[in-house]
Amino acid sequence: MRLSESPARESYLLSDKTKKPGTRREAREAAIQFLFSHDLNDETLPGQCADFWELRKARKKVQDFANDLISGIFAQGEGLDNAIDAASENYTLDRLSPIDRNILRLATFEILHRDDIPAAVTINEAIEIAKRFGTAESPGFINGVLDGIQRDQKKKAN
């Protein structure tokens, strides 16, 4: 029997694919879902998170982190959009899919305003979420834009 055919390897691969996301990944995904619903319906506001959590059940830690992200993204909205526009060559926010736009907003918020989260972690999380929810081109596009935002942030810090 080859290693690739071993039951232990098969079990490992299955468990890795079905593994439940961590608290922060789950919260980021929930925040993106909330932001997506806001894109489709401008009347969805951060103060209505309780209604959102009625529809999307989650643990309190997930809700708390997602609510912090949502509030921060709404508070910093224009600055986030300007940073994304500056880093997105030949694209404007309205040309991006709602999923890509909101993944970028969330990750840009973390890079610019959450010093407790390393930029590399934020970028990796955004890429993984883009793989799950975006198109085939989303991960590469998001990586390029966020890398540009991170470089600009480092220049400003120096």
C-alpha positions in Angstrom: 0.0 0.0 0.0 1.3 3.4 -0.9 1.3 6.3 1.6 -1.2 8.2 -0.5 -3.7 5.3 -0.2 -3.3 4.8 3.6 -6.4 5.0 5.7 -4.6 7.3 8.2 -3.8 9.8 5.4 -7.3 9.7 4.1 -8.7 10.3 7.6 -6.3 13.2 8.0 -7.3 14.8 4.7 -11.0 14.4 5.4 -10.7 15.9 8.9 -8.7 18.8 7.6 -11.4 19.6 5.0 -14.2 19.4 7.4 -12.5 21.1 10.3 -14.5 23.9 11.8 -12.9 27.4 11.3 -11.4 29.1 14.3 -13.3 31.8 16.1 -11.7 34.7 14.3 -12.1 33.1 10.8 -15.7 32.5 11.6 -16.2 36.1 12.8 -14.5 37.5 9.7 -16.7 35.4 7.5 -19.8 36.5 9.4 -18.7 40.2 9.2 -18.2 39.8 5.4 -21.7 38.3 5.2 -23.1 41.3 7.1 -21.3 43.7 4.9 -22.5 41.9 1.8 -26.1 42.3 3.0 -25.4 46.0 3.5 -24.2 46.3 0.0 -27.4 44.8 -1.3 -29.6 46.8 1.2 -28.3 50.1 2.4 -30.8 50.0 5.3 -28.8 47.2 6.9 -26.8 49.1 9.6 -24.3 48.1 12.3 -27.0 48.7 14.9 -29.0 45.9 13.4 -26.5 43.2 14.2 -28.9 41.6 16.6 -31.2 40.8 13.7 -28.3 39.4 11.7 -27.3 37.1 14.6 -30.9 35.8 14.8 -30.4 34.5 11.3 -26.8 33.5 11.6 -26.2 31.6 14.8 -22.7 31.9 16.3 -20.9 31.7 19.6 -20.6 34.9 21.7 -16.9 35.2 21.0 -17.6 35.1 17.3 -20.3 37.7 17.5 -18.1 40.0 19.6 -15.2 39.9 17.2 -17.4 40.3 14.2 -19.3 43.2 15.8 -16.0 44.9 16.5 -15.0 44.5 12.9 -18.3 45.7 11.5 -18.3 48.8 13.7 -14.8 49.6 12.8 -15.4 49.2 9.1 -18.4 51.5 9.2 -16.5 54.1 11.3 -13.5 54.1 8.9 -15.4 53.4 5.7 -14.3 56.3 3.5 -10.7 56.0 4.5 -10.8 52.2 3.8 -12.3 52.7 0.4 -9.7 55.4 -0.5 -6.9 53.0 0.5 -8.4 50.2 -1.6 -8.9 52.6 -4.6 -5.3 53.8 -4.3 -4.0 50.2 -4.3 -6.4 48.8 -7.0 -4.8 49.6 -10.3 -7.4 50.1 -13.1 -10.3 49.1 -10.7 -12.8 51.2 -8.8 -14.8 49.8 -5.9 -18.0 49.8 -7.8 -16.4 47.5 -10.4 -15.5 44.9 -7.8 -17.8 42.0 -6.8 -19.5 42.7 -3.5 -17.6 39.7 -2.0 -14.2 41.0 -3.1 -15.0 44.5 -2.1 -16.0 43.5 1.4 -13.1 41.1 1.9 -10.9 44.0 1.0 -12.7 46.4 3.4 -12.4 44.0 6.3 -8.7 43.2 5.6 -7.8 46.9 5.0 -9.5 47.8 8.3 -7.4 45.2 10.1 -4.1 46.3 8.4 -4.7 50.0 9.1 -6.4 50.0 12.4 -5.8 46.7 14.3 -2.2 46.7 15.5 -2.9 43.5 17.5 -3.3 41.5 14.2 -0.2 41.0 12.1 -0.7 42.2 8.5 0.5 38.8 7.2 -2.2 37.0 9.2 -4.8 39.4 7.9 -3.7 38.9 4.3 -3.6 35.1 4.6 -7.1 35.1 6.2 -8.5 37.3 3.4 -7.0 35.0 0.8 -8.5 31.9 2.4 -11.9 33.6 2.7 -11.7 34.7 -1.0 -11.0 31.1 -1.9 -14.1 30.0 -0.1 -16.5 32.8 -1.2 -15.0 34.5 -4.2 -14.2 33.7 -7.8 -11.1 31.8 -9.1 -9.4 35.2 -9.6 -10.3 36.6 -6.2 -7.5 35.3 -4.1 -4.7 36.6 -6.4 -6.4 40.0 -6.8 -7.0 40.4 -3.1 -3.5 39.4 -2.3 -2.1 42.0 -4.8 -4.3 44.8 -3.4 -3.6 44.1 0.2 0.1 43.7 -0.4 0.0 47.3 -1.9 -1.9 48.6 1.1 0.6 46.9 3.5 3.5 48.4 1.6 1.9 51.9 1.7 1.3 51.5 5.5 5.0 50.5 6.1 6.2 53.6 4.1 4.0 55.9 6.2 5.3 54.3 9.4 8.9 54.9 8.5 
